[in-house]
Amino acid sequence: AVVCPNEAVVEPFLIPIGYAESARRHGAELLLSTEVTSVERQDGVWRIGIGKSALVVDGRSKPGELLVQPLKEAAAPSEAETVSARCVVNCAGLWGDELEAMRLGGGEPPFHVTPRKGQFLVFDTDVEVEYILETVPTQFTKGVIVWSTIYGNVIVGPTATNQTNKADRSTDEETINNLKAWAVKAVPALKDAKVLGTYSGLRPATEFRDYQIKAHPEERWITVGGIRSTGLTACCAIGEYVMEMVEDMDGAPQPDRLPERPMLGVSGAKKRLVQARSRINLEPVPSLAELAADFRSSGDGTVLVYGRRWLVSHPLSSFGMESYSGKQGGVTS
């Protein structure tokens, strides 16, 4: 076995919402459910065509159902607006290669995204899984994992299956049965546990094992592609790295940067914390009990966080808020 003392379980909905709210309070404008339809550079400025996207996918089974039904890709939206930018960061995930092709005027992108589906099974049970149970990873996947969420649900997954459709997050009975068998093998007490539902996610896999992060200073364009499961852990570091790329293109002085510093491991990095250049302290988020009560009473899948209502888009969070009973991981909240 391998012990990973710094591995943790988080609330997957609140983390990006916190980042989004921090960005907004630093002056960013968020255009949600918006799709890029075209890009063109004119006189040193990028003109980006955008339109409202009709694609809304949460990738989870409906209450009372086991499987997520197949969904076809939605038609591209008509261009309704143009925004301008001196610098563009392409972090479009599953659609990163398509945006690169737009940058190149329809040319061959530097990488190709192949959606890699991971299916998950969700148990509503009093069985406590104290540790994150992992298999020995391969070069392609970390394997199937069994763990408890902060809401107390037990999850088993993900699988790893390549597909071509970038919207289809359906689950299938054979895979789910295999996941249940795996869960019972790892934790025998799950044999008679109640199955709450299933969900899936799509990783933006490419033909390369590593991240595809590259600056194009002559175009003032930065590519950030091929970020898969490790993106949650690495996102802050990637953000700092990309920020330095932008500052390099602007010629800004960087007194706090150490160009030749060695890459640190997790333990070393914890001892060498870097102070933020700008900090806005967000108010505390609601407790799990408050989130669950708000989610159930709203009836529209939203909760109130940071003074505004957000759609709970991550399946782990919506499953958890639906089934939360006040006890998670053996601790009553």
Residue, then its C-alpha position, 0 to 999 in steps of 0.5 A: a500500500v502507499v500512504c498519501p498523507n497530504e491527499a484530502v477530500v474537498e467540496p468540489f462545488l464550493i472551491p471553483i465558486g470561491y475562486a470565481e467570487s474572488a476573481r469577481r471581487h478583484g474586478a473580473e467579469l464572468l460571462l457564464s453559459t457563453e461559448v466562443t464562436s470565433v477569434e480574430r486578431q486585428d491591429g494587435v487586439w483579439r476580437i472574440g465572437i461569443g454566443k449563449s450556449a444551450l448546452v447544460v449538462d450536470g452529468r448525474s442521474k435524476p432522483g430515483e433513477l440509476l443511470v444518466q441518459p445519453l445526451k447529444e451535442a448541442a448546435a453551436p450558438s449564433e454569434a451575438e456579441t464580440v469582446s476584445a482582449r489584448c491577451v487571451v488565455n485558452c483554458a477551454g478544457l474539452w474544447g481547448d483544441e478547437l479554440e487553438a484551431m480558431r487561433l490558427g485560422g482553421g489550421e491543425p491544433p498543437f494537440h487534440v482533445t479526446p474526452r475520457k469518461g469516468q463513471f462513478l457510483v454513489f452510495d447513501t449509507d452509514v458505512e464509514v470509509e476512513y481512508i481514501l482507498e486507491t489502487v496502484p496508478t498507471q501512466f493512464t489513470k489513478g484507477v478506481i477509488v473508494w472514498s467518503t464525501i464530506y456529506g457522508n456519501v460513499i463514492v466508487g470510481p472513476t473508470a477511464t473510457n475514451q469517446t468522441n462526444k464532448a457532451d455525452r456524460s451518460t452512464d451504463e449498467e454494465t460499468i455501474n455493476n462492475l463499480k459496485a462489485w469493486a466497491v464491495k471487494a474493497v469495503p465488504a460492508l457496502k454489499d447491501a448499501k443503498v445506491l443513491g445514483t450515478y454520475s460521470g465526468l469527462r477529462p480533456a485527455t490529449e495525445f501527450r501525458d503532460y500539460q499543454i501550457k505554452a505562451h505565444p508572445e508574438e500573438r499575446w496568446i497563452t495555451v493551457g490545455g490537457i489539464r485532467s484530474t490533477g487540475l484541482t490540486a495544481c490550479c493555483a500553481i498553474g494560475e501563478y505560472v500563467m500570470e508570470m507568462v502574461e507579465d513576461m509579455d508585458g515586460a513588467p518587473q517581477p521582484d518576487r520571482l526566482p527563475e532558477r528555483p528548483m521544483l519542490g515536492v508537496s512537503g517542501a512547498k508547505k515549508r516555503l509558502v509564497q505570500a499573495r500579492s493581493r488578498i481579499n478575504l471572503e466571508p465564511v460559506p454556509s455550513l453543510a446543514e445550511l447548504a443542504a436545507d437551502f438546496r432542498s427548499s429552493g427547488d431550482g438546484t441553487v444555493l446562496v453563497y457570497g450573496r448570490r444564488w449559484l447553480v449546484s453544478h457538481p454531482l457530488s455536491s447535489f447528491g450530498m445536499e439531497s441526502y445529507s443527514g447531519k452526519q459525515g465521516g463519523v462527525t455530526s455537524 
